[in-house]
Amino acid sequence: MKAMRSVAERANNIPGEFVLRKNLATSPISEIYLCTLNNIKAVVRFDAPCASMLAINRANEVIVLNSIQDLQLSPRVLYHNQLEGVLIWKFIAGEEFSFDLAHQRESYLQSLGKGLKLIHSQATPPECLDIFSNSLSLYQSLLQEAPSKSLVDKASSLYESLSNDGSNYVLSHNDLNRSNLLWCNKVYFLDWEYSGPNHPCFDIASLVKTYNLMPAEIAYLADGYDGDHELFKIDTLNQWMQFISYLDEVWEISVTTIQAQLKIKID
């Protein structure tokens, strides 16, 4: 595997007037910074070596983002270099999506449901990869030892059972946690690295789980989602949330496994 260049080296190779500002987040997958590109306030993500060993595909992420720009619910890509593991998008001012005040809950959740419905109604680009299924396959190949194997098998079995209910797959975000939702007069959806076709209930259950929504609040979300309450049945969503809990644990173990493999290669 070719060694990945440092953040400073890759930053120096970005064309145009680029200025690296403030570190916003660091994870095993990437480092994210505030920056400016040709005097445009922006955000840049530099991949860590671990990213190349996951089933995510940066070209696929750009394809999805470009396909949904008309919705004005996601960042606009300013520059990308897949080989260098660099993606820059225009900065969106706002706050982490929340509804702490009781009077905000109905309107905010309806807005969130409306935004999600717009995404799910968008045609999946023909060249879009099935990142979600590819990720599940990768996790199964990585985790061949007990007890991890038992966990990933359990997750895969539950997903297969839940997704085979006759529902059409839709263009899905596939990673709807608090850090990926931004509010600025409306909701914006950030971080599309796992996006691709999936069962609509995965995104819906992710929101219900992330915000610990009560039945009345789920109904507000469903109202915004064009009143399609068939996808918002509590018993079904509870099963999807169980799958998401399994998946979160599987992802953490998989990333730890990949990091260990990278360390062995370096040593």
Buried (B, 14 or more C-beta within 10 A) or exposed (E): EEEBBEBEEBBEEBEEEBEBEEEBEEEBBBBBBBBBBEEBEBBBBBBBBBBBBBBBBBEBBBBBBEBBEEEEBBBBBBBBBBEBBBBBBEBBEBEEBEBEEEEEBBEBBBBBBBBBBBBBEBEBBEEBBBBBBBBBEBBBEBBEEEEBEEBBEBBBEBBEEBBEEEEEBBBBBBBBEEEBBBBEEBBBBBBBBBBBBBBBBBBBBBBBBBBEBEEEBBBBBBBBBBEBEEBBEEEBBEBBBBBBEBBEBBBEBBBBBBBEEBEEEEE
